[in-house]
Amino acid sequence: MSNPATARERLALTLATLNPVRDIVAQRVDAARPPDWCVRRGWVEFLVSLSEDRLRQAEAHGLGHYLTDLRDAPADLRALCDAVNELTALPRLNIEPFALSEPALRSVPQRKREQLSWLLGAVGPMAERAARIVDIGAGAGALTRLAAQGFQRDALGIERNPAQVAAARARAREAEPSLGPAARFVTHDACRDGLELGPNDLAIGLHACGELGDQLVRTAAAIGCDAALISCCLQKISGSLRQPLSEAFAGFGFPRGILGLTNQTAQPVGVEASIEQMLAARKVRYALFRMLRARGEEIAPGAEMRGINRRRANAGLREVADAALKLRGLAEATEAELSTHERAAEVEFGQMRRLTLPRSMLARLVEVCITLDRAAYFEEHGLFTTVATLFERRVTPRNLCVFASRDRARLPEPELAERRPQ
């Protein structure tokens, strides 16, 4: 496959692989029964026969990276793995992380510090020419404050949560005078009320979720200002369907459930918890889902934890069952009931883990498609773009980034140079 010149061309290649397997993406595996797409392709026997060791290898590194060497795997499944591997292998950025002072990093978690250092290093040439830096989805305001200090520019943090805006303002007031100009923060719902950007602004979204990321892209492209976006939680949209931005992506609206698939990431080491803890929590959630269904509750997969912090699943089935049943006004679970569903989940969840491997593999491909759709939209409005990965997955698996500018020289360089959009 030749190296495509533009995001639009790369998107076309990606869609050519994704389109024939949209049925896989559309049907999640929520029971031990093989899904229709798996039966039609004749993959069931191979997948369910995977040993525990093979399963863990596939979950740790991704089916696409593990399966290509397995000669007993179905040929069409290996071919799909090869295509996904190539299309999702985006280059890393060739940049130096920005040096951050310890006083400025007070109260910033370590993983967040690494993200900020790499992002500020990537936007340096754009920030130096910007009249103002606008941090969209500013949260507690660390990026806004550090951008104001590091680049000596006016910086505006936009956040819809009033409590976080108040906290950001308080932290800005606590900053030492030597840290540079104070950042400004406003409470504003950009998804509902839109954004106001100027042509000399630099708009940044560090993990701007779902609809907020699309709003940033639309507004920055329309005004022609520089932009940097690292997206996250693509399923966070107000409607049930994400509409495409670019003409190249027309006809590929994704429902919220498919967008949620992009949160799945194969990795050998957990980010918030160990892989073993994550799997145990998922099994508990499935047992809870099974229990609620047996109680006559008509709930969709994933809704079993509604109203309950997902981390409570780490405490076991009794913990989340008590909370879920109380929320629904149902009687407390008996020990026999808990035991029944735990035993069934032990068997069925293992089957589901195997059957869902091809769909999980496509999660990154869908995420790449959304990223390229945003980049193609910038290109259609005359901006140059760079699409690459910014962080290592140990820092965060949500590491796909889009940078856009009317001046190609302002963009960070990836390992493979990109060309001017046509």
Residue pairs with C-beta under 8 A, 6 or more apart in sequence:
1 13
1 86
3 416
4 10
4 12
4 13
5 418
5 419
5 422
6 376
6 379
6 385
6 418
6 419
6 421
6 422
7 372
7 375
7 376
7 378
7 379
7 385
7 387
7 421
8 246
8 248
8 376
8 379
8 380
8 421
8 422
10 372
10 387
11 246
11 248
11 249
11 369
11 372
11 373
11 375
11 376
12 248
13 87
14 87
14 365
14 368
14 369
14 372
15 249
15 252
15 369
17 80
17 83
17 84
17 87
17 365
18 25
18 362
18 365
18 366
18 369
21 37
21 80
21 362
23 36
23 37
24 35
24 37
24 358
24 359
24 362
25 258
25 261
25 359
25 362
25 366
26 255
26 258
27 35
27 36
27 37
27 359
28 35
28 257
28 261
28 301
28 356
28 359
29 35
29 352
29 355
29 356
29 359
30 289
30 301
30 352
31 348
31 352
32 347
32 348
32 351
32 352
32 355
34 44
34 48
34 355
35 355
35 359
38 44
38 47
38 355
38 358
41 74
41 76
41 77
42 74
43 74
43 77
43 358
44 355
46 72
46 73
46 74
46 77
47 354
47 355
47 357
47 358
48 351
48 354
48 355
50 58
50 354
50 357
54 66
54 70
55 350
55 353
55 354
55 357
57 66
58 66
58 67
58 266
58 357
59 266
59 275
59 353
59 357
59 360
60 266
60 267
60 268
60 275
61 266
61 268
62 266
62 360
62 361
62 364
63 81
63 266
63 357
63 358
63 360
63 361
64 80
64 81
64 82
64 84
64 85
64 88
64 361
65 81
65 85
65 266
67 73
67 77
67 78
67 81
68 78
68 81
68 82
68 85
70 78
77 358
80 358
80 361
81 361
84 361
84 362
84 364
84 365
87 365
87 368
88 364
88 365
88 368
90 368
90 387
90 388
90 389
90 400
90 414
91 388
91 389
91 414
91 415
91 416
92 388
92 389
92 390
92 414
92 415
93 118
93 122
93 386
93 388
93 389
93 390
93 401
93 412
93 413
93 414
93 415
94 412
94 413
94 414
94 415
95 118
95 121
95 122
95 124
95 412
95 413
96 121
97 114
97 117
97 118
97 120
97 121
98 116
98 117
98 118
98 119
98 120
98 121
98 124
98 150
99 117
100 113
100 116
100 117
100 120
100 146
100 150
101 149
101 179
103 175
103 176
103 178
103 179
104 145
104 146
104 149
104 175
104 179
105 113
105 142
107 171
108 116
108 142
111 271
111 395
111 396
112 142
114 391
114 395
115 206
115 230
115 391
115 395
115 396
116 142
116 143
116 146
116 206
118 390
118 391
119 143
119 204
119 206
119 228
119 230
119 390
120 127
120 143
120 146
120 147
120 150
122 228
122 390
122 401
122 403
122 412
123 202
123 204
123 226
123 228
123 403
123 412
124 151
125 409
125 410
125 411
125 412
126 202
126 226
126 228
126 403
126 405
126 410
126 411
127 133
127 147
127 150
127 151
127 153
127 202
128 151
129 200
129 226
129 407
129 410
130 151
130 153
130 200
130 201
130 202
130 226
131 153
131 154
131 198
131 200
131 201
132 153
132 154
132 155
132 156
132 198
132 200
132 201
132 202
133 144
133 147
133 148
133 151
133 153
133 154
133 155
133 156
133 201
133 202
133 204
134 155
134 156
134 158
134 195
134 197
134 201
134 202
134 203
134 204
135 141
135 143
135 144
135 147
135 155
135 156
135 157
135 158
135 204
135 205
135 206
136 158
136 190
136 195
136 203
136 204
136 205
136 208
136 212
136 215
136 216
137 158
137 159
137 190
137 205
137 206
137 207
137 208
137 209
137 212
138 144
138 157
138 158
138 159
138 164
138 165
138 168
138 185
139 159
139 161
139 164
139 168
140 164
140 167
140 168
140 171
141 157
141 159
141 164
141 167
141 168
141 169
141 171
141 172
141 183
141 185
143 157
143 204
143 206
144 155
144 156
144 157
144 168
144 172
144 183
144 184
144 185
145 155
145 168
145 171
145 172
145 175
145 179
145 183
147 153
147 155
147 183
147 204
148 154
148 155
148 180
148 181
148 182
148 183
149 175
149 179
149 180
149 181
150 180
152 180
152 181
153 181
154 181
154 184
155 181
155 183
155 184
156 183
156 184
156 185
156 186
157 165
157 168
157 183
157 184
157 185
157 186
158 185
158 186
158 188
158 190
158 195
159 165
159 168
159 185
159 186
159 187
159 188
160 187
160 188
160 189
160 190
160 191
161 187
162 187
165 185
165 186
165 187
168 183
168 185
169 185
172 182
172 183
172 185
173 182
175 182
190 212
190 215
190 216
191 211
191 212
191 215
191 238
194 215
194 219
195 203
195 215
195 216
195 219
197 203
197 219
197 220
197 223
197 225
198 223
198 225
199 223
199 224
199 225
200 225
201 223
201 225
201 226
202 225
202 226
202 227
202 228
203 216
203 219
203 220
203 225
203 226
203 227
203 228
204 227
204 228
204 229
205 212
205 213
205 216
205 227
205 228
205 229
205 230
205 231
206 230
207 230
207 231
207 232
207 233
207 396
207 398
208 216
208 229
208 230
208 231
208 232
209 231
209 232
209 233
209 234
209 236
210 231
210 233
210 234
210 235
210 236
210 237
210 242
210 259
211 236
211 237
211 238
211 242
212 236
213 229
213 231
213 232
213 234
213 374
214 242
214 245
214 374
216 227
216 229
217 227
217 229
217 245
217 374
217 377
217 378
217 402
218 245
218 377
220 226
220 227
220 378
220 404
221 227
221 377
221 378
221 380
221 381
221 383
221 404
222 381
224 381
224 382
224 383
224 406
226 403
226 404
226 405
226 406
226 410
227 378
227 402
227 403
227 404
227 405
228 401
228 402
228 403
228 404
229 374
229 401
229 402
229 403
230 390
230 398
230 399
230 400
230 401
231 367
231 370
231 371
231 374
231 398
231 400
231 402
232 398
233 263
233 398
234 242
234 259
234 260
234 262
234 367
234 370
235 256
235 257
235 259
235 260
235 262
235 263
237 256
237 259
240 255
240 256
241 253
241 254
241 255
241 256
242 253
242 254
242 255
242 256
242 259
242 370
243 253
244 250
244 251
244 252
244 253
244 373
245 373
245 374
245 376
245 377
246 373
246 374
246 376
246 377
246 379
246 380
247 376
247 380
248 373
248 376
248 380
249 369
249 372
249 373
249 376
252 369
252 373
254 366
254 370
258 366
259 366
259 370
260 302
261 359
261 360
261 362
261 363
261 366
262 363
262 364
262 366
262 367
262 370
263 363
264 360
264 363
265 363
265 364
265 393
265 397
266 360
266 361
267 275
267 393
267 397
268 275
269 275
269 394
270 277
270 278
271 394
271 396
271 397
273 281
273 314
277 314
279 353
280 314
281 310
281 311
281 313
281 314
282 313
282 349
283 345
283 346
283 349
284 313
284 314
284 316
284 317
284 320
284 345
285 304
285 305
285 310
285 313
285 320
286 345
286 348
286 349
286 352
287 317
287 341
287 342
287 344
287 345
287 349
288 304
288 305
288 313
288 317
288 320
288 321
288 324
288 341
289 299
289 301
289 304
290 341
290 344
290 345
290 348
291 317
291 321
291 333
291 337
291 338
291 341
292 299
292 304
292 324
292 328
293 299
294 341
295 325
295 330
297 328
297 330
299 306
304 324
305 313
305 320
305 324
306 327
307 323
307 324
307 327
308 320
308 323
308 324
308 327
312 319
312 320
312 323
313 319
313 320
317 338
317 341
317 342
318 333
318 338
321 333
321 338
322 332
322 333
325 331
325 332
325 333
326 332
367 400
368 400
371 387
371 400
371 401
371 402
372 387
374 402
375 385
375 387
375 402
375 404
378 385
378 402
378 404
378 421
379 385
379 421
379 422
380 421
382 406
382 421
383 404
383 405
383 406
383 421
384 404
384 405
384 406
384 407
384 408
384 411
384 418
384 420
384 421
385 402
385 403
385 404
385 411
385 418
385 421
386 401
386 402
386 403
386 404
386 411
386 412
386 413
386 414
386 418
387 400
387 401
387 402
387 414
387 418
388 400
388 401
388 412
388 414
388 415
389 399
389 400
389 401
390 399
390 400
390 401
391 399
392 399
393 399
403 411
403 412
404 411
405 411
408 420
